[in-house]
Amino acid sequence: MSKFHVVAAALVTAAAVLPSAAQADVALVRAGQVIVDANKPVLGPSTIAVRDGRIVAVASGSPDARTLVPDLRPDEPVREIDLSSKTVLPGLIDAHVHLSGDPGTPWWKEAVNTDEYATAVGTKNALLTVRAGFTTVRDLGSGPNVGFALRDAVRDGIIPGPRILSAGTAISIIGGHGDVTGFRREVLEALSAGNTCTGPVECAARVREASRAGADVIKITATGGVLSQQARGLGQHFTDDELKAIMDTAHSLGLKVAAHAHGAKGIETAVKAGVDSIEHSTFIDEAGLKAMKAKGTYMVPTLMAFTGISERLGKGIYTPQVEEKVRQTLAVRGKQIAAAKREGVPIAFGTDSGVFEHGRNGEEFRLMVQYGGLTPREAVASATTVAAKLLGLETEIGTLEAGKSADLIAVDGNPLEDVTVLEKVRFVMASGRVIPMD
């Protein structure tokens, strides 16, 4: 089968499971209990009224539609959704995904797979992600137009998936993490995405180009990466002046900056330059933590990435230089979360899906509690209220309130007591659309 036919088949599959794009009727969600805000007590039996993709009311008991929607038209259809045996809570947010990638893909596939093929992969993974209960994601690295195409297709109701904020292609130094490496010079030139820069002027230009292309957020690779084909470690990549140019330019355009960063010095330098979030934070030290606290920088730990790489270690999937970096990072798994909690650094939920199988995002909660020492309530807040603030969407998502987007999920049990129930989401409504679960 050609790659064209793979794309076509993926789109047909998506269309088959796509609910109507404009479910304009009124829905009454009858819940056994409701978590309107991870930081507040759980409500008992309640009803959530949804109209035109937005929450109209959250009320205790089982009031009728006219009570909850006073301006209900006589001919307006009303449907009831029975979740009386479930706990309903806000749709989850994953602040670090790579929808167009799958784990274990050989590095040399960069020279073979097309962006069209990556879009088909992303269509598959968008559905897996929203079915896992994640109704909003931040895609932090894709082909030049792949992430934007997926974002727009979900927004327009063409394919089912979560709300997507896309960075497009990450900005990198030449030969660094995020650049294409490991091929002959002429191949590197052919595969270049135009995302690298040297010096403040070029780096500012890359930000402006990303903004022009439609980026919702700027992603930079501030240090070396575990899965890139380099043996030079995980230290700082950009110079201080380059980082300042990136931050100043992005912020002047109203864009936040997310920095992939493992090494301590690279983390501290990026934070002092004004980055909005540090992704991974693997080897953060006291100086980096204090800088993050002072600047209000968010940490996005991505512990599931460690799970993904540990499951593939020693199986011939990674090159020797990558395996060495994998072992370095596994030795400190979760320590950054415990340190951030002690320092009072805000922790937002992110998984790095694509390094592991999409749809397993909910397993991050268990790891945040097990390795990072978060309480279940803190872990749930990281994927709702905290992540919503990081994304600048706190008035739209993160809690169940009248006027907000109708993003809600249902699970068995109480995730504020046992986060593992979030690994088996039973019902998903994203922007008012009910997502088919099989």
Helices and strands as residue ranges (DSSP letters): H 3-17, E 26-34, E 46-51, E 54-60, H 65-68, E 78-90, E 92-97, G 107-111, H 115-131, E 134-139, H 146-155, E 163-166, H 185-191, H 200-213, E 218-221, H 240-252, E 257-261, H 264-273, E 277-280, H 286-295, E 298-300, H 303-310, H 320-330, H 335-343, H 363-370, H 376-382, H 385-391, E 408-411, G 419-423, E 427-430, E 433-434
